[in-house]
Amino acid sequence: MYRYITSTRKTLWVPAVSGSGCSTVIGLSPLHPPNRMDASINPLLLKPDLIVLQNLLQDIRRTNSHHPADSSAAHNDQSSMRALDEVHDETTVFTSWDLKDLPAGKGFRADILGKYITWAQGIVRNPVDVVFLTHIILYFSTSIPSAVFLYYHFTWAHGIFHCLLQLSYCGSFTLMLHNHIHNNGLLKKKYVWFDNTWPYILEPLMGHTWDSYYYHHVKHHHVEGNGPEDLSSTIRYQRDELSNFLMYVGRFIAFIWIELPLYFLRKRKPGLAFKAAASEMAAYLFIYLAARRNFYPTLFVLIIPLFLMRIGLMVGNYGQHALVDDVDPASDFRSSITLIDVPSNRHCFNDGWHTSHHLNPLRHWKDHPRAFLKAKNEYTNGRALVFQNVDYLMMTYRILAKDYLYLADCVVPIGDQIGMSRQELADMLRTKTRRFSEEEIQEKFYKGRKTQKEAKKKDDLYISKI
């Protein structure tokens, strides 16, 4: 249901509240009528996502109805923080089901599940992260046997099925690996030998070359932060043009093997340059030798997953950093986005909270919703972008299609954005895909600053508060 109120600026649609207390829609102005994108909040969202989304919707209602800001806003935030605290320490066992949806009490399934959780919590470093062990077991019990059998008895049908299986795994695996490389492992110290081994076994099957994700993502991307020296930076591309996107992806696939070591050499880090080059070359040599031995299984087990993964990584990174503010592009608040959606957060361990991750790369994946709420004023003042019901792949597609009205439908407006019409939001998003000239890059990233890190000092002040 929709109701509307009239402000001094314009008449704004605002979300009605269902009996459960969850808002059913996000609306803007009469120029932004109810449609299929605004029909409902996805009930499959993680509970913390629903809490934060409801909090933001309350802000929209309060702004539109001219309620007193300070007291009601503080009460809203405090209530939301208490709700987040209540679910923060909930153990995650599977990505598809929450703990409350699993068998409990007496019974065979509940007993088996309880014993598994107890056993797994003795292995994982953080008791809430049972899901990581669940996924490791899943991959070892399906991907490895399937790959081995392909080499034993190859069929085209099995090869295609294997690729589709790996494709269905690649998102969750990559974000589990993402947590591993940022936190130096997932398991307790007594299992360090296995914690250090499983990535080397599973990475090639999922399309990753050994350690390349670590060297590129941790030692490079998070240092440069989509700035001028980031090899995966989007700022030199007209980000809603297909030709520019193809150049972006093609450059990474064709040249990252040499560009990353050269980057480390420019930064006077010869050790990292050698390690990055050696690990990449070792992976290529392994694939080459496997292909010489038995080409067709290697094609489906190692080669196709490699290309699919590298394309997927770049499509995802493009969606994460395609919308860059033209006034302050060095700010993490203005060069990355936040997604409240199911694929990114439920199945990929809160990857949607990308701005929060850039503000603090060591933050535990379950802490992102609380960190966002604590720093909501900073997000608002930083003119950050929050979306719902869209993932990074769809974000990339809609930007390339120049479908800014679709993306405007997905915006969860904060701060001054609340008063904007659908068309105004679309126009604002369009300005954030413009290519930066070299003169603009010098002015906005380097002028009067020794390094890009100096340009991010204000973001570091925000981090200290979160």
N, C-alpha and C positions, 0 to 999 in steps of 0.2 A: 504494500500500500504506500501511496505517496500523500503527503500533505505539503502545503506550501505556506510560506510567510513572506511578507513584503518588507524589505529593508529600504533605507534611503537610497541605496544604489540600484537595486534591481530585485525582482521577485526571484527567490531561490527555492528550488526543490530541496527538501531535506528528508532523510530517511525516517520512516516510521519504525516503531519498536514492536517486535513480536512478543508473544507471551513469555517466551523463554528469556527475554531480556536482550537478545541479540538483534542488532539492526538487520533489516532484510534487504536494504538497498542503499546505494550511495547515489545521490542526485545533485544536480547543480542548478541551472537556471531553467526557465520554461523553454529556452532554446535547446535544452538538454533533456528531452522527454524520456520517460521510462522506455527502455528497450531491452533486448535480450541480454546485453552485457550488464545491465543494472538489475536484473530480475531478482537475484538473491546472492547472499554470501555463500560461498562454497562450504557445505557442512563438513567436508573432509579436511578442512584446515586444521592444523594443530591447535590445541587449546590456547597456548600462549599467543598464537597469531590472532585468534578470535578475540582474546582479551585486549590486545593492542588495537585491533581494528575497531572494536567497540569504543575504546577510549577516544580514538580519533574521530569517530562518528559523533560522540558526545560533544567534542570540541566544535564540530560543524554545527550541530544543533544550537549550542550555546551562542556561537557567533551570529548565527542567523536570527536568533530570537532576542539578541541584545541582553542576555542574562549577565549579571555581574561576573566579571571575568575571574578575579582573584580567588574568592572563596570557593566557588563552584568548580573551578578548574583544579584547584588544589585537592578538593575532596574527590574529584574524579580520578586524578592521578594516584592519590593514596589508595583508593579502592582498587584500582587496577594493579598497583604494585603488590598489594596484599594477595590478590587473586593469582598473580604471577608467582609469588613466593610459595603459595600452596601447591603449585604444580611443578615447581622448579626441580625438585629432587625425585620426580617420578622416573622410574626406570623405563628405558625404551628397549624393547626386545625385538620388535619388528617395525619396519617402516610403514607397513600398510595398516597396522592395528595399534591402537593405544592400549595401555595396560588395562584400562577399565573394560575394554572389549574382549579381553582374554578370559578363559575359564578360571574361576576362582572357587574357593571352598573345597568341598570334598568331591572326589571323582577321579577317574583315571587320568583324564587330560589335565585337570588342574594339578594333580600330584606330579605328573611328569614335568609340566611347565614350571612348577615351583622348584623342583629339584634342579632343573636346567638353569634357572635364574640364579639360584644359590651357587651352583658350580661355576657358572660364567662370571659372577661377581668376584670370585676368587682369582680370576685370571685377568680381567680387564682392569686398567689403572683406575678408572672412575666407575663406581658402582652403577651409575645411570647409563653407562655405555655398553650394556650387554649386546645391543644391536650390532656393534662392530664385530664381535665374535660370531654372532649369527651370520653375518655376511661373509666373513672369512670361511666359515664352515660351508656355507652355500656354494661359494666359488670353488673351493677345493673338492667338493663332492659332485659338482656338475661340469664346470669348465674344463678342469684337468682331465677327468675321464673321457669327456667328449673329444678333446684335442688328441689324446693318446689313441683313441679308437679310430680317429680319422687317419692317423698315420699307419695304423694296423690294417684298416680296410676302408679305403676312401670310396665314397659315393657322392654324387653331386647334391642329392637331396640332403644328406647329412651335412655337407659343407655349407649349404645355404642355411640350414637350420642352426648350425653352430654360429654363423655370423649374426643371425637374428638374435640368438641367445646372448651373445656378447654385447650386441647393441642394446639389449634391454638392461644389461648389467652396468654399462659403461658410466652412466651418470652417478649412480650410488657408489660404485667402486672408486671413481675419481675423487668424489668428495670425501670418502673414507680415507683415501690416500692423502687428500688435502689436509685432513686432521692429523694424520700420521706425520707428515713432513713439517707441519707447523709446531707440533708438540713433542717431537722427537720420540714418537712411538705411541701405541695405544694400550699396551699390556703392561702388567706389573714387572718389576725388575727381574724377578726370578725367571721370567719367560723372555728375557731380552734376546736370547739367541733366535727364538722363533719370530719375535717382533721385528728383528732385523733381516729375517730371511724371506718371510712370505711376500713382501713387495717384489723381490727379484724373481720369484716364481710366477706371480700373477700378472705383473706389469706387461710383459710381452703379449700375453694372451688377450689383454684388454686394449692393446694398441699403444701402450706407453713404452718408450725406450728407457733403459735402466737409468734412474736418477735424474733424467732430463727435466721432469716436472719439478723436482726440488731445486735444481740449479736455476731454471728459468723463473719459476714462480716465487720462491722464497728469496733467493740471492739476487734476483734481478727485478722482477715486476714490483715487488713490495718495496724495493729500494727506490725505484724511479716513479712509481705511482701514476702510470699513464702520462708521464711527462715527456719532454722532447727526446730523452735518451732511452725511453722504454721501447724495446724492439716490438712490443705488441701494442704500442700506443695508437690511439685512433685519431689524434688531433690533426694529423697531416692529410686526412682523407675527408672528402665530402661524404658524410656518413649515410646519406639517403640515396646514394647513387650506386647501382649494381656494379658498374665497372670499377669503382673505387673499392667496393667490398671484395671483388674477385682479386684485385691487386693485393689487398690486405691479406687475404687467406693464402694466395699463391706465393707471396713473399715468404710467409712463415714456413710453408711446406718445403719450398725450394731452398731456402737459405739459412734457416735457423741453426742448422748444424755447424755453420761456419761463423755466422754473425754473433752468436752467444759467446763462443771463446774469444773472438776479437773484441767484444765489449769488455770482457773481464781483463784482457790485456790493456785496453785503453784506461781502465780503472786501476791499473797496476796491481792486479790480482792474478799473477801467473799460475798460482796453484789451482784456483778455481777454473781458469782457462784450460789447463791441462785436464783436470777432472771432467769438466763438461765435454771436452772433445773426446777424451778416452772412452767415457761411458757411452756416448753416442756412436762412436765408431765400433765399439765392441758389440753393441746391439745390432748395427747394420751387418757386421761380419757374421754374427750368429744367424740372422735371417738369411743371408746369402748362402751360408753353408747348409742350412736346413733346406733351402730351395733347391740347391744342387743335388741334395740327397733325395728329396721327394717333393717335387714342385707343387702339385695340386693341393695336398694337405697344407703345405706352408702358405699357399695363397690365401686359404680361408682361415687358418689359425693365426697367422702373424702379419701378412702383408695387408689384406683388406682391413683388419681391425686397426692397423697403424694409420692408414689414410683416413678412415672414418673418425678415429679419435682426434687426429690433428685438425681435421675440418671442424669437428664438434667443439674442440677447445677454442678455436678462433671465432666460430659463430657465437659461442657463449660469451667470450670476452668482449666481442663486439657489442652484444646486447648490454653487457654490464657497463661499458664505457662509451657508448655511442652518443649519449646525451651529456654534453660537456658545456658548462656555462662559459659564455664568451667574455664575461667581466672578470671572473676569478677562477680560471680553469685549474689552478694549482691546488685548490681546496678539495679535500676528499668529499666534503658535503656536496660539491658542485660538479664533480667529475665521475661520480658513481651513483648508483640508485639503490633503492630498497624495494623488494618485492614481497608482498604477502600473498603467497600462492601455494598450491599443493605440490607440484613437481619439484620446485626449488627447495622448499622447507620440509615437507614431510618425507620425501624420497631422497633428498640430497642434503640432509643434515643442515638445514637453515642457510643454505647458500644464497637465499634471497636477501638476507640481511647483509648485503655486500658493503654498504657504506660503513656499517658497524665493524665489519671485518677489516676494512682498510684503516679505520681509526685505531684498532687494536688487533693485529693479526694473531696474537696469542690467546685471545678470548675464547673460552670454551663455547662450542656451537650452541649450547642450550642457554647461554647467558645473553645472547643477542637481543631478544625481546625486552628484557629488563634494562639492558644498557641503552636501548633506543628510548625507552620511556623516561629513564633518568636524564637523558640528554635531549629531551624533546624540544626544549627551548633553543638549544644549540642547532638542532636540525631545522627548526623554524627560522631562526635568524640566519642560518646558512643557506636558506632557500633550497633545501634538499628536496628531492623528488621521491614520492612514495606511490607505488602502484599496487593494485590487487587484481587477481584473476588473470594474470599474464605472466608467462615465464620468459627466460632470456632468449630462447629460440624464437618464440612468437614475437618478442620485442624486436629482434633483429629483422624478422620477416616484415613486420608492420612498418618499420622505419624504411626499409628498402622499397616497400610498396607506397611510401609516402602517405600512409593511412593514419594521419595524426589525429583525426577525429576518433578513430577506434582507440588509440592510446589515451586520448583525453577522457574517454569513457572509463578507463582503468585507473586514472589518477585518483588517489586519496588526498584531497587538498589539505594542506596545512598552512597556517599563517595567512599571508595575503592571497594565497591561491584560492582560499575558500570563497572569495568574492568574485572569482573569475567565471565567465561563461564557458561553455564547451568550446566555442570557437576561439576564445581568448587563450584557453589552455592549449589547444592545438597549435595556435600560432606561436605560443611560447616554446613548445616542444620543438617546433620546426627550427627556431633560431639556434637551438643547442646541437644541431647536426652539421653546422657550417664548418668547412675546412679552415684551419688557422694558417695564415701566411707565415713565412719565416720571420718577417718583421714583427708580426704580432707575437710570435713565440718568444722572440728576444725580449720584447717589452713586458709581456705578462709573466714570463717565467724567470727571466734573468736580470732585467733592468733594476739596478739598485740593490741586487741581491747576489750574494756570493754563490749560492747554490740553490737548487730547487727546494732543498730541505729548509732553507731559511724562509721560503715562501709558505711553508706549511706550519710555521711556529704557532699560528693561532689555532690550527687544528690540534696541535699537541697540547695546548692549554685546555681544549675541550676534553681530550682524552684523560687528562689528570683529574677531571671532575667526575668521570663516569665510573 
